[in-house]
Amino acid sequence: MSQNIKKIAVLTSGGDSPGMNAAIRSVARTCAYHKISCVGVYRGYEGLIDGDFVALDARSVRGVINKGGTFLKSARSKRFMTKEGRKIAYDQLRENGIDAIVLIGGDGTFTGGLVFNTEYNFPVMGIPGTIDNDINGTDRTLGYDTALNTAVEAIDKIRDTAHSHDRLFFVEVMGRDVGHIALNAGVGAGAEEILIPEEDMGIDRLVESLERSKKSGKSSSIVVVAEGDKIGKSVFELKDYVDQNLDEYDVRVSVLGHMQRGGSPTCFDRVLASRMGVKAVESLLEGKSNYMVGTIHDTMELTPLEKAIKGESKINKELIRVSDIMTT
């Protein structure tokens, strides 16, 4: 292990995701295990510029593994996007004797870390914390499993109402650029149709599918829609179109929204966070920098931050086929 790193900072940035607290806990306890200091940074890169630090040890992170959100808070920092802001952040790190940073977040977080490392050659290591599962270099991002289970549970409850009143529900889930949550939650909850950005189903095909469902005897239907789906400008536009073209349907819309980001993390996300925290700290101690930790085929791997940012997470084509068969 490297003798040059004696104090590591950890911060959370961008949108929160379930499991971030568990990852902070893992970083702090791995530091304690290796007898080095750990510092938490409040409010992401904003706190880095302001020097808003708190000492973390093995005991100060007790009782957080089951908590959603991030106790270190999160913020988007316009100041860190400037050279002046990054210089202040670097000076704060040096004044506080911090030798490396673990960054928990997504694309924006990693982009900031990559630029900072390029300018100051300061050791950084990323942990992918985002519910969208849209980061290259890991099979699962931190918080995705919890968000998926939250969505399925909500859809199950909506189906009870849909069945009771013979209604069609459009259920919008998060996924501005990718449809991982929509596809998996749709299959898991038995949705009649799933609309995702990667597959342009088209409004006519959607109407045809709903007509077939009605003729086959289905009295209620669930259509899961990723927020980034390209068929309509919004899920409400889809509702209006179906209202105008399919008189036999009583249509409702439910937007799950930010409830998918909250809640106690699943066991999967708690274990993943623990593994990622250990890998992040020990990789820094081994002298590695500018990487993101992730799981590939359940093995912890390192991916260069630049590749993680620029790469694309691919939708599961086999699962799309399964979805088509299940909606028959």
KEPAVO-837923 format. One record per residue (C-alpha): x, y, z; residue in one letter. Coordinates in nm, 2 decimals. Example, Ala and Ser with C-alpha at 12.3 -4.5 7.8 and 13.67 -1.06 7.14 Angstrom:
<nodes>
NODE        X        Y        Z   code
NODE     1.23    -0.45     0.78      A
NODE     1.37    -0.11     0.71      S
</nodes>
This chain:
<nodes>
NODE        X        Y        Z   code
NODE     0.00     0.00     0.00      M
NODE     0.11     0.36    -0.08      S
NODE     0.28     0.55     0.20      Q
NODE     0.20     0.88     0.03      N
NODE    -0.17     0.89     0.11      I
NODE    -0.26     0.95     0.48      K
NODE    -0.59     1.13     0.45      K
NODE    -0.88     1.07     0.21      I
NODE    -1.18     1.29     0.15      A
NODE    -1.52     1.16     0.03      V
NODE    -1.80     1.36    -0.12      L
NODE    -2.14     1.31    -0.29      T
NODE    -2.24     1.52    -0.59      S
NODE    -2.53     1.55    -0.83      G
NODE    -2.86     1.37    -0.78      G
NODE    -2.88     1.16    -0.47      D
NODE    -2.93     0.78    -0.49      S
NODE    -3.00     0.51    -0.23      P
NODE    -2.68     0.36    -0.10      G
NODE    -2.47     0.68    -0.10      M
NODE    -2.46     0.67     0.28      N
NODE    -2.36     0.31     0.28      A
NODE    -2.07     0.40     0.04      A
NODE    -1.96     0.69     0.26      I
NODE    -1.96     0.44     0.56      R
NODE    -1.75     0.19     0.36      S
NODE    -1.50     0.46     0.26      V
NODE    -1.46     0.58     0.63      A
NODE    -1.43     0.23     0.77      R
NODE    -1.18     0.12     0.51      T
NODE    -0.97     0.42     0.59      C
NODE    -0.99     0.33     0.96      A
NODE    -0.90    -0.03     0.88      Y
NODE    -0.58     0.09     0.70      H
NODE    -0.51     0.34     0.98      K
NODE    -0.54     0.65     0.77      I
NODE    -0.77     0.96     0.82      S
NODE    -1.10     1.02     0.64      C
NODE    -1.28     1.35     0.59      V
NODE    -1.63     1.40     0.47      G
NODE    -1.71     1.70     0.24      V
NODE    -2.05     1.86     0.28      Y
NODE    -2.24     1.97    -0.03      R
NODE    -2.01     1.82    -0.29      G
NODE    -1.78     2.04    -0.49      Y
NODE    -1.94     2.35    -0.33      E
NODE    -1.82     2.23     0.01      G
NODE    -1.48     2.15    -0.13      L
NODE    -1.44     2.51    -0.23      I
NODE    -1.57     2.64     0.11      D
NODE    -1.36     2.39     0.31      G
NODE    -1.68     2.25     0.46      D
NODE    -1.52     1.93     0.60      F
NODE    -1.60     1.69     0.88      V
NODE    -1.37     1.42     1.03      A
NODE    -1.51     1.07     0.98      L
NODE    -1.41     0.76     1.17      D
NODE    -1.55     0.41     1.21      A
NODE    -1.80     0.52     1.48      R
NODE    -1.92     0.84     1.32      S
NODE    -2.08     0.65     1.03      V
NODE    -2.27     0.40     1.24      R
NODE    -2.64     0.37     1.18      G
NODE    -2.63     0.51     0.82      V
NODE    -2.61     0.20     0.61      I
NODE    -2.99     0.17     0.60      N
NODE    -3.06     0.54     0.53      K
NODE    -3.15     0.69     0.20      G
NODE    -3.01     1.01     0.06      G
NODE    -2.67     1.14     0.17      T
NODE    -2.59     1.28     0.51      F
NODE    -2.31     1.47     0.35      L
NODE    -2.57     1.65     0.13      K
NODE    -2.53     1.71    -0.24      S
NODE    -2.52     2.02    -0.46      A
NODE    -2.44     2.13    -0.81      R
NODE    -2.15     2.38    -0.81      S
NODE    -2.11     2.64    -1.08      K
NODE    -1.80     2.77    -0.91      R
NODE    -1.62     2.44    -0.95      F
NODE    -1.68     2.47    -1.33      M
NODE    -1.44     2.76    -1.33      T
NODE    -1.06     2.75    -1.30      K
NODE    -1.07     3.00    -1.01      E
NODE    -1.31     2.77    -0.82      G
NODE    -1.10     2.46    -0.87      R
NODE    -0.79     2.65    -0.76      K
NODE    -0.96     2.74    -0.43      I
NODE    -1.07     2.38    -0.39      A
NODE    -0.72     2.26    -0.45      Y
NODE    -0.58     2.50    -0.19      D
NODE    -0.84     2.39     0.06      Q
NODE    -0.74     2.03     0.02      L
NODE    -0.37     2.11     0.06      R
NODE    -0.43     2.33     0.37      E
NODE    -0.63     2.04     0.53      N
NODE    -0.36     1.78     0.45      G
NODE    -0.59     1.58     0.22      I
NODE    -0.41     1.35    -0.03      D
NODE    -0.69     1.20    -0.24      A
NODE    -1.07     1.22    -0.30      I
NODE    -1.34     0.96    -0.35      V
NODE    -1.62     1.10    -0.56      L
NODE    -1.97     0.94    -0.54      I
NODE    -2.20     1.05    -0.82      G
NODE    -2.26     1.03    -1.20      G
NODE    -2.14     1.18    -1.52      D
NODE    -2.12     1.54    -1.40      G
NODE    -1.94     1.44    -1.08      T
NODE    -1.68     1.24    -1.27      F
NODE    -1.63     1.51    -1.53      T
NODE    -1.54     1.75    -1.25      G
NODE    -1.30     1.50    -1.10      G
NODE    -1.14     1.43    -1.44      L
NODE    -1.08     1.80    -1.51      V
NODE    -0.95     1.85    -1.15      F
NODE    -0.71     1.56    -1.18      N
NODE    -0.58     1.69    -1.52      T
NODE    -0.51     2.04    -1.38      E
NODE    -0.35     1.94    -1.04      Y
NODE    -0.26     1.57    -1.08      N
NODE    -0.46     1.52    -0.76      F
NODE    -0.56     1.15    -0.70      P
NODE    -0.93     1.09    -0.75      V
NODE    -1.15     0.77    -0.75      M
NODE    -1.51     0.75    -0.86      G
NODE    -1.80     0.55    -0.72      I
NODE    -2.10     0.54    -0.96      P
NODE    -2.40     0.67    -0.76      G
NODE    -2.71     0.72    -0.99      T
NODE    -3.04     0.55    -1.01      I
NODE    -3.04     0.55    -1.39      D
NODE    -2.78     0.28    -1.43      N
NODE    -2.63     0.49    -1.72      D
NODE    -2.26     0.47    -1.65      I
NODE    -2.02     0.27    -1.86      N
NODE    -1.79     0.03    -1.68      G
NODE    -2.03    -0.12    -1.43      T
NODE    -2.32    -0.36    -1.46      D
NODE    -2.50    -0.18    -1.18      R
NODE    -2.48     0.17    -1.05      T
NODE    -2.54     0.25    -0.68      L
NODE    -2.91     0.31    -0.61      G
NODE    -3.04     0.15    -0.93      Y
NODE    -3.17    -0.17    -0.76      D
NODE    -3.35     0.03    -0.49      T
NODE    -3.51     0.26    -0.75      A
NODE    -3.62    -0.04    -0.95      L
NODE    -3.78    -0.20    -0.66      N
NODE    -3.95     0.12    -0.56      T
NODE    -4.10     0.16    -0.91      A
NODE    -4.22    -0.20    -0.92      V
NODE    -4.39    -0.17    -0.58      E
NODE    -4.56     0.15    -0.70      A
NODE    -4.68     0.00    -1.03      I
NODE    -4.82    -0.31    -0.84      D
NODE    -5.03    -0.07    -0.63      K
NODE    -5.14     0.13    -0.93      I
NODE    -5.25    -0.20    -1.10      R
NODE    -5.49    -0.27    -0.82      D
NODE    -5.67     0.06    -0.89      T
NODE    -5.65     0.00    -1.27      A
NODE    -5.81    -0.34    -1.23      H
NODE    -6.08    -0.21    -0.99      S
NODE    -6.19     0.06    -1.23      H
NODE    -6.11    -0.09    -1.57      D
NODE    -5.86     0.19    -1.64      R
NODE    -5.55     0.24    -1.85      L
NODE    -5.26     0.39    -1.66      F
NODE    -4.95     0.55    -1.81      F
NODE    -4.69     0.53    -1.54      V
NODE    -4.38     0.75    -1.59      E
NODE    -4.06     0.64    -1.43      V
NODE    -3.72     0.82    -1.43      M
NODE    -3.48     0.77    -1.72      G
NODE    -3.42     1.09    -1.92      R
NODE    -3.16     0.93    -2.15      D
NODE    -3.19     0.56    -2.09      V
NODE    -3.47     0.31    -2.03      G
NODE    -3.32     0.07    -1.78      H
NODE    -3.57     0.14    -1.50      I
NODE    -3.87     0.14    -1.74      A
NODE    -3.77    -0.18    -1.91      L
NODE    -3.69    -0.38    -1.60      N
NODE    -3.98    -0.24    -1.39      A
NODE    -4.22    -0.30    -1.68      G
NODE    -4.12    -0.66    -1.72      V
NODE    -4.12    -0.71    -1.35      G
NODE    -4.46    -0.56    -1.30      A
NODE    -4.62    -0.72    -1.60      G
NODE    -4.68    -0.40    -1.80      A
NODE    -4.88    -0.43    -2.12      E
NODE    -4.64    -0.19    -2.30      E
NODE    -4.30    -0.04    -2.22      I
NODE    -4.18     0.29    -2.38      L
NODE    -3.81     0.37    -2.37      I
NODE    -3.58     0.62    -2.55      P
NODE    -3.38     0.34    -2.71      E
NODE    -3.68     0.19    -2.90      E
NODE    -3.91     0.43    -3.08      D
NODE    -4.23     0.23    -3.07      M
NODE    -4.43     0.50    -3.25      G
NODE    -4.77     0.63    -3.15      I
NODE    -4.96     0.43    -3.41      D
NODE    -4.81     0.10    -3.30      R
NODE    -4.89     0.19    -2.93      L
NODE    -5.26     0.25    -3.03      V
NODE    -5.27    -0.08    -3.22      E
NODE    -5.13    -0.26    -2.93      S
NODE    -5.38    -0.11    -2.69      L
NODE    -5.66    -0.20    -2.93      E
NODE    -5.54    -0.56    -2.94      R
NODE    -5.53    -0.57    -2.56      S
NODE    -5.89    -0.45    -2.54      K
NODE    -6.01    -0.71    -2.80      K
NODE    -5.82    -0.99    -2.62      S
NODE    -6.04    -0.92    -2.31      G
NODE    -5.81    -0.71    -2.10      K
NODE    -6.02    -0.47    -1.90      S
NODE    -5.72    -0.27    -1.76      S
NODE    -5.37    -0.20    -1.88      S
NODE    -5.04    -0.05    -1.75      I
NODE    -4.80     0.13    -1.99      V
NODE    -4.47     0.21    -1.83      V
NODE    -4.30     0.51    -1.98      V
NODE    -3.94     0.63    -1.94      A
NODE    -3.94     1.01    -1.90      E
NODE    -3.71     1.04    -2.20      G
NODE    -3.93     0.84    -2.44      D
NODE    -3.96     1.01    -2.77      K
NODE    -4.32     0.92    -2.88      I
NODE    -4.48     1.23    -2.73      G
NODE    -4.36     1.56    -2.57      K
NODE    -4.48     1.42    -2.24      S
NODE    -4.67     1.14    -2.09      V
NODE    -4.97     1.37    -2.07      F
NODE    -4.96     1.42    -2.44      E
NODE    -4.98     1.04    -2.48      L
NODE    -5.28     1.04    -2.25      K
NODE    -5.46     1.31    -2.46      D
NODE    -5.39     1.12    -2.78      Y
NODE    -5.53     0.79    -2.65      V
NODE    -5.83     0.98    -2.51      D
NODE    -5.90     1.12    -2.86      Q
NODE    -5.85     0.80    -3.05      N
NODE    -5.96     0.52    -2.82      L
NODE    -6.30     0.60    -2.67      D
NODE    -6.32     0.26    -2.48      E
NODE    -6.03     0.35    -2.25      Y
NODE    -6.05     0.55    -1.93      D
NODE    -5.70     0.69    -1.91      V
NODE    -5.50     0.81    -1.61      R
NODE    -5.14     0.92    -1.56      V
NODE    -4.91     0.86    -1.27      S
NODE    -4.57     1.02    -1.25      V
NODE    -4.35     0.85    -0.99      L
NODE    -4.09     1.12    -0.99      G
NODE    -3.84     1.17    -0.71      H
NODE    -3.99     0.90    -0.49      M
NODE    -3.76     0.67    -0.69      Q
NODE    -3.45     0.84    -0.55      R
NODE    -3.56     0.80    -0.18      G
NODE    -3.60     0.53     0.07      G
NODE    -3.39     0.27     0.24      S
NODE    -3.15     0.10     0.01      P
NODE    -3.20    -0.26    -0.08      T
NODE    -2.96    -0.53     0.05      C
NODE    -2.81    -0.54    -0.30      F
NODE    -2.73    -0.17    -0.29      D
NODE    -2.59    -0.19     0.06      R
NODE    -2.36    -0.47    -0.03      V
NODE    -2.26    -0.30    -0.36      L
NODE    -2.18     0.02    -0.17      A
NODE    -1.97    -0.16     0.08      S
NODE    -1.77    -0.34    -0.19      R
NODE    -1.72    -0.02    -0.39      M
NODE    -1.60     0.18    -0.09      G
NODE    -1.34    -0.08    -0.01      V
NODE    -1.22    -0.10    -0.37      K
NODE    -1.21     0.28    -0.41      A
NODE    -0.99     0.34    -0.10      V
NODE    -0.76     0.04    -0.16      E
NODE    -0.71     0.14    -0.52      S
NODE    -0.60     0.49    -0.41      L
NODE    -0.36     0.33    -0.16      L
NODE    -0.22     0.12    -0.44      E
NODE    -0.13     0.44    -0.62      G
NODE    -0.41     0.43    -0.88      K
NODE    -0.60     0.74    -0.98      S
NODE    -0.85     0.87    -1.23      N
NODE    -1.06     0.55    -1.23      Y
NODE    -1.42     0.46    -1.14      M
NODE    -1.49     0.14    -0.95      V
NODE    -1.76    -0.09    -1.08      G
NODE    -1.88    -0.45    -1.10      T
NODE    -1.85    -0.64    -1.42      I
NODE    -1.99    -1.00    -1.40      H
NODE    -1.99    -0.95    -1.02      D
NODE    -1.62    -0.88    -1.01      T
NODE    -1.48    -0.55    -0.89      M
NODE    -1.31    -0.37    -1.18      E
NODE    -1.16    -0.03    -1.25      L
NODE    -1.26     0.18    -1.55      T
NODE    -1.08     0.51    -1.65      P
NODE    -1.31     0.80    -1.57      L
NODE    -1.29     0.93    -1.92      E
NODE    -1.42     0.60    -2.06      K
NODE    -1.69     0.58    -1.79      A
NODE    -1.81     0.93    -1.89      I
NODE    -1.80     0.90    -2.27      K
NODE    -1.92     0.54    -2.29      G
NODE    -2.28     0.43    -2.33      E
NODE    -2.46     0.19    -2.11      S
NODE    -2.64    -0.05    -2.35      K
NODE    -3.00    -0.16    -2.31      I
NODE    -3.06    -0.53    -2.28      N
NODE    -3.19    -0.64    -2.62      K
NODE    -3.28    -0.99    -2.49      E
NODE    -3.50    -0.83    -2.22      L
NODE    -3.67    -0.62    -2.49      I
NODE    -3.76    -0.95    -2.67      R
NODE    -3.88    -1.10    -2.34      V
NODE    -4.10    -0.79    -2.30      S
NODE    -4.25    -0.83    -2.65      D
NODE    -4.33    -1.20    -2.57      I
NODE    -4.48    -1.12    -2.23      M
NODE    -4.71    -0.86    -2.37      T
NODE    -4.87    -1.10    -2.62      T
</nodes>
